[in-house]
Amino acid sequence: MANSERILLSSPHMSGNEQKYIQEAFDSNWIAPLGSNVTHFEKELAQYTNNKGASVTSSGTAAIHLALACLGVEKGDSVFCSSFTFVASANPALYLGAELTFIDSEPNSWNMSPQALERALFDASLETRLPKAIIVVNLYGQSADMDALLAIADLFGIPIIEDAAESLGAEYKNKKSGTFGKIGIYSFNGNKIITTSGGGALVSDDEELLAKAFFLATQAKDAAPYYQHSLVGYNYRMSNVLAGIGRAQLEVLDERVDKRRAIFQKYYQELNSIEEIHFMPEIEQSKSNRWLTTLVIDPFMTKVTPFEFMDKMNQANIETRLLWKPLQMQPLFKHTKFYKHNERTTAVSEMLFKMGICIPSGSNMTEEEQFRVIDEMKRILVPESQVQLLWKKVQVSPLLVD
Ligand SMILES: *Cc1c(COP(=O)(O)O)cnc(C)c1O
């Protein structure tokens, strides 16, 4: 431990071209939330995801806030959201004074359960209180079962916002993740697959909606020769300097996806024979970006809890993390309605939280570092064989003899 460097879960990985675009911003003196890097980054992102347009923002959270506002979410409205996610998926609904309902995961994708969504929408329609939007999260780089979710949402006429903060570059049925709902959002936070140090984006095929997102992101200025405002707006545009980082990062996104998938493959190859663990599955006809390699430790097979595992890895100077604590378990959401995948069993998201762990997956991790992680995991998870136990006795016994 003393002489080994800490291995992080996922750290920023620059391509080398970032400085060039940042220099352009300095040379033109566009150190502002507008300028050619912003314009280009939006165009390039829209092209990459095959959307009509994109609006880049100061964070992924800001993009979700704008998406909800664009769909007309107001105080007292209802919004549905995946329960197994980072709090940033749900917080913007609270900013707008909306009331949340959480939808559990299903075991195949770990993402939103179509069954639970159907029950929740059915109940809401009986109460004539349908949600204004459904936020579907694609966790750890894997797409949710979008076909099934869209079919149900369409039946009730409710727009989907895809929180693709963790799944940029992933695909579902040969289409980029984040392009299935009415609006998709991405994050360029420091630990995401590509980063602008901080930032986000909103994408859509609806040009009117994109114009509205821009309007709201720039303080909702009316078309008047002076500063006139009729609606509440926000200051959410990405800066031209950071958009420069984004342009260079987008150029290497596919490489980053390949690298993260290769890292997953190596873990799988080296560790999948350990019966005590199960890796996150990849659903059919989809391509995860494997942002983080995640797995569950079977509590019936081993006594090592995820928390103990994390502690032991930490002692070896390796960062690991528990899976997201589901939102229905958060004190902040104590009184929030929640629909389980199966009414008669424990929530899937709660099972995953109790059993799961994320392991280092950064695209700049070396092979040597990955083997350090693998060796440590084997040491922690594989029960000591009889031979090893015997060997230990032989070693220890002299100390036991008085
Ligand atoms: C990172 C993340 C966000 C928020 O993005 P920021 O850019 O950090 O605001 C939203 N949802 C999910 C699922 C995330 O992982």
The ligand as a Gaussian input file, in Angstrom:
#p B3LYP/6-31G(d) Opt

LIG

0 1
 C      -23.719000      13.042000     -13.112000
 C      -25.183000      12.791000     -13.189000
 C      -26.117000      13.834000     -13.279000
 C      -25.781000      15.280000     -13.089000
 O      -24.857000      15.819000     -13.887000
 P      -23.977000      17.080000     -13.387000
 O      -23.287000      17.508000     -14.604000
 O      -23.057000      16.573000     -12.313000
 O      -24.929000      18.107000     -12.857000
 C      -27.440000      13.513000     -13.467000
 N      -27.850000      12.247000     -13.520000
 C      -27.005000      11.216000     -13.400000
 C      -27.528000       9.827000     -13.500000
 C      -25.641000      11.453000     -13.208000
 O      -24.798000      10.415000     -13.058000

